[in-house]
Structure formats: C-alpha cells, structure tokens
Amino acid sequence: MKEFQVVGIGNALVDILSHVEEEFLHTNGVEKGVMTLIETERAAELYDRMGPATEVSGGSGANTIAGIAALGGRTAYVGKVKDDQLGAIFTHDIRALGATYDTPRLARDAEHETGRCMVLVTPDGERSMSTYLGASEFLSPDDIDTGMMANTEWLYLEGYRFDGPDSHEAFARAIAACRAGGGHVAITLSDPFCVERHREAFRKLIREDIDLLFANEHEILSLYQTDRLETALEAARADCRTVACTVGPRGAILLRGEDTLEVPTEAKSVVDATGAGDLFAAGFLHGVVHGRDLATCGRMGCIAAGEVIGHIGARPEADLAELFHNAGL
Amino acid sequence: MKEFQVVGIGNALVDILSHVEEEFLHTNGVEKGVMTLIETERAAELYDRMGPATEVSGGSGANTIAGIAALGGRTAYVGKVKDDQLGAIFTHDIRALGATYDTPRLARDAEHETGRCMVLVTPDGERSMSTYLGASEFLSPDDIDTGMMANTEWLYLEGYRFDGPDSHEAFARAIAACRAGGGHVAITLSDPFCVERHREAFRKLIREDIDLLFANEHEILSLYQTDRLETALEAARADCRTVACTVGPRGAILLRGEDTLEVPTEAKSVVDATGAGDLFAAGFLHGVVHGRDLATCGRMGCIAAGEVIGHIGARPEADLAELFHNAGL
C-alpha cells in the first residue's frame, strides 16, 4: 500500500471573502466569475475598498486536498507560503484535517508574503476572484519531495500553478517521480484565462502525462479553441484516458475510452460558488482511489460540490462521508 | 453637534472560530461559556489541537462599535494591534464599516503580536473563549486622544481592558476628557471572571463615573457578591443612572431611576452566542444617541443581539437598520 492516495500541488492561498453588490465589481474593474492575477499595489487598493471580510484557508488544489482529507483519505499537499501569520493559518487548517503539509516556507524576512485571494461574492452566489500570488509563486523543483511523489497513487496538479517561473519544472519533477513509482497523474485546468496563458503547455502535458483531466466547459472550450462542447470533449477523449468535465447547473459529463456518462448536479442552492470545481475533484478522486466505477465517482464529485456551494467558503463544513452514505454510495 | 456619537475602548482582537464537540473542551481543559486569558505557549498548544478555523475581526468593544458603525453611527474605536497581518485585518474590517480607528500600532519588530481569541463553538451554540491579549494589553494613556474623547457624546468602556498595567490610567484619562467635554460614560462588565479580578475598581468606577452600565446576570451577581439577581440589580440602581442587564433567553432588564422594564429576547435560534452582549450594547446605544425611550433602546438591543447569535461570528451580517424598521422602531 502506498503511503498516500493523493498528493496535490498548487497555490497555497488564504481567501479573503466579502459580500458585494454587482455594482462594486463594475466600479472597481473586477471581472465577474473568473480569477484575475493582481500585483501587491492593486491588492492593497482593492482590499481598501472592500467591506469587512472573513479569512479562510483556500487555494484551489488545497481545497481539493482538504476535501480528500476530510473524507479520511491519506493525502498530502505541496504549495508555498511565507513564515508569517497567514502562512501559519494556512498550515494549521490543512494539517488539522489530517493532510501532510511540509513544503519549506519563505523566510520571515522574505519580500513576498503568503498569497491571498480576494473573493467577492455577489448576491447570485457567483464569486469573482482577485489573486495576489505572493509566496505561492516561488514553488520550485527543490520543494518537490520525490520520495513522496513516488509513494502516492495519484498526483493532482492545479493548473493555476503554471503561472510561475520555476513551477513547470517542479511539475515535471513531480510527474517523473510519481510515474517512476507507478502512480497516476491528474490535472485541473483551473480557469479559462489560465488555459489561455498556457494552452500549448497544457495540451502537451495532457497528451503525454495526464490520466485524468478535470475541467469545466469554459476551460475545455478554451483548451481546444472551439465553441462547441462536443468538439472539445472528443478532442479531450483522444488525448486522455479519463475526462471529467463539470457543466455548471447541469452537473458533469464523464468520458472514459468510448464511454460517455452524464451525472446530474446535487446542488440544492448556491450561496457561494467558490470551491465547486475543487470539491468536485475531491469527491471524484475519493471514488477513484476506492476503486469505484465512473458513475459513482461522478456522483461523489457532484455531492461534494453541492455541499460546498451551499455555504460561504471553499472547504466542506458537513460530513461528506455521511452525505455519500446517505446517498447510498 | 459632536463629531462622534460613541467612542469605544477595548481589546483589539481577531477571532479564530472553530466548531468543536463538548468532549474537546474537557480534554483540553477549556472552561465552557467564559473567557479565559492564556499565554503565548498555551495559545500555540490549543491552536495546534483545534480543527480548521475561520478568522474574523472580533474584540468585545470593537464588535459593539462595528454594530454602531453598521447602523450609520458616527463612531470611533481605540484599541491596540501590532503592525502585522492580523493587525491589518482588524484595522481593515472596522474602518470598512465607517468607524474611525487610528490607535498607534506596536512596531513590526515588537515582541507581542496582534491579540487573538480562540472561540470554540459547541453544538449548543455556546462559545468558550481563550484569549491571547498580545498587543492589546499595551494600550496606554498615550494612546488616548483627549480631543476625540472631548468630542464624543458617549464613551464606551470594555471591562476586559481592565486586564492591563496601563489601561486603568488610560481609562481615567479618557473619562476625564469625555466628562470635560460634556459627554457621558458607559461600561460593560464583560465577563464574571473579569469582574472577580477587578471588583473593587469596577464598583468605584461605576459609583463615581458611569452613567450607563451593561452587564449580564452572572457579571452583576459577581459584582455585588450575591446570588440574588434582585439584590444585585437594586445595588446597581443605587450606583448608576441607567442599568441594562441581559438575562440570556429571557431578554433584558432595564433600570433607570425608580423605573424597571423587562424586554423580551428577539432571538430566533442560537447558532453561535458570540457577540450577543456586544450587539445588545450596540443596539441599545444606537437608541440612546437617537434620544429613544428606554423600552425602545432595549428592544433595539435585543434585535441586534438576536441577529448576531443567528450566525457564526460576532459582527452583524444583516442590515440592522432594516430589522429595526421592520419591527416598527
């Protein structure tokens, strides 16, 4: 038995959550429903204009690992914070769930602080994110523990982390070690604009090294530069063994070899859409590592996503294992 | 017209909120339902054992000022943080509501960090608090802007802030300036153990300088060392012009001169009792500065308290002015 079922790599961020009216987005030039990278100065300016906020640990891949840990999975996370107060909060929250997290921190006197994501939640439950990457951008190949990578069943890569000078190399190192140990590799495309920035690198990676691709419809359309979902899905099917594409309120479309399955959403209401894709991946991977069939993996993904969008914050509050049990899974 | 309606002085803290089972309190020696002061080492130990948490600005007096600011009041807060990330969060959140907050911060290289309060919420909605005072303990007379104190209708003192070497003197300075400017002074007793620690100082202060006393029944019983609420209330009536004593699910008892009024609670359900007393004071003071009668002040207090215990966190989420309006106030 391998020590880990899933090891995730991503941007280690603390979310700063605040409710705003639609108007606030327009006035402050925040694009709705997507993630925008911002610099220190813009981060300070936007924060000054925001209302009172709540801080919770976030980071897309970290939310997924938190979900897997909450389900009792053997899991670890790799992502960079600074030795500062937000870094301590991030570290506490993921370890408290039982995940292993030992990535070396930037030193206390480093210039860049722990990264943060300002999440503006509009009354429709949609979230618009402005991310200051800070320390998370400095993940380097030296941060990859190849022994850990060789000892995991699945490696889960967050597409967002492609936004960094040394991270492609870090990903390559992690993938090589995981493969050498007989493990599998999954990736999430994270965001359509992230796909824009790294389309060729993503395509090459998916063709050569990815066993399981997570995406939403906007991301997969951008990846294959088409406006027809069917075209994009068929292209993905040719590139990758398993594809799990979330399609918002319609649930998810799953592809494996020649099989195609649709799984309906399990969401009851949308309070805050933050973390929907992250928790879909957590539920799906939980099914995968327990050898469940594709349809069950998809339902687990949809139940976990449905839980997290029913409240503020991107990490589960209810007992996901109990929700799976109640659904007969 | 004075520049401020209410200026509050208290411990500037960030709350670290986590749900726990009753069992956790016993295992970790946390006394239920009260506030315990803890040192750095105990804070680190307890945090290590806690589950994932949410961070929100807190501090009893600051919650009251936040409530008054949210109601559109002209208000300011005085309390000490460090120039660190939690200090920035505290500062942002109270300013974002429109309150003035300019207390000098401890320097970045100071030993003590911004204070924090670990709030453990049990399934019954009760909160048990472990407070590391940090920077907030270092509020000194030099931090009191006497011009501000002379220019407020009401000065609101948090009893908790009596736990500090220089703060009695800071309170005295603030009271003298407020009185000299023709203002009035209110205090909240904060906590029965806080009353134990400072009983004589509180009694003297109340007799000599306090126009409006906020307390709950445990605190007022401790203040007058009796187990009969009626005895304690009559003693308070003799000491102070107006007394507002919250009595948990029964609401509040209000005394002014020979008058006694009972106001029923407006709470629908208790999700998290944190901030109930703080928001009662906010609603009550809002009534006072708008010249409303005693019964209306009490109802405003109960409505504001009822809102804040209906969700996690000690600052209001709903529009309190709208709730007052809907109640015909």
Interface residues (C-beta under 8 A of the other chain):
Chain A: Y47 D48 M50 G51 P52 A53 T54 E55 V56 S57 A66 D84 Q85 L86 I89 H92 D93 I94 A96 L97 E113 T114 G313 R315
Chain B: Y47 D48 M50 G51 P52 A53 T54 E55 V56 S57 A66 D84 Q85 L86 I89 H92 D93 I94 A96 L97 E113 T114 G313 R315
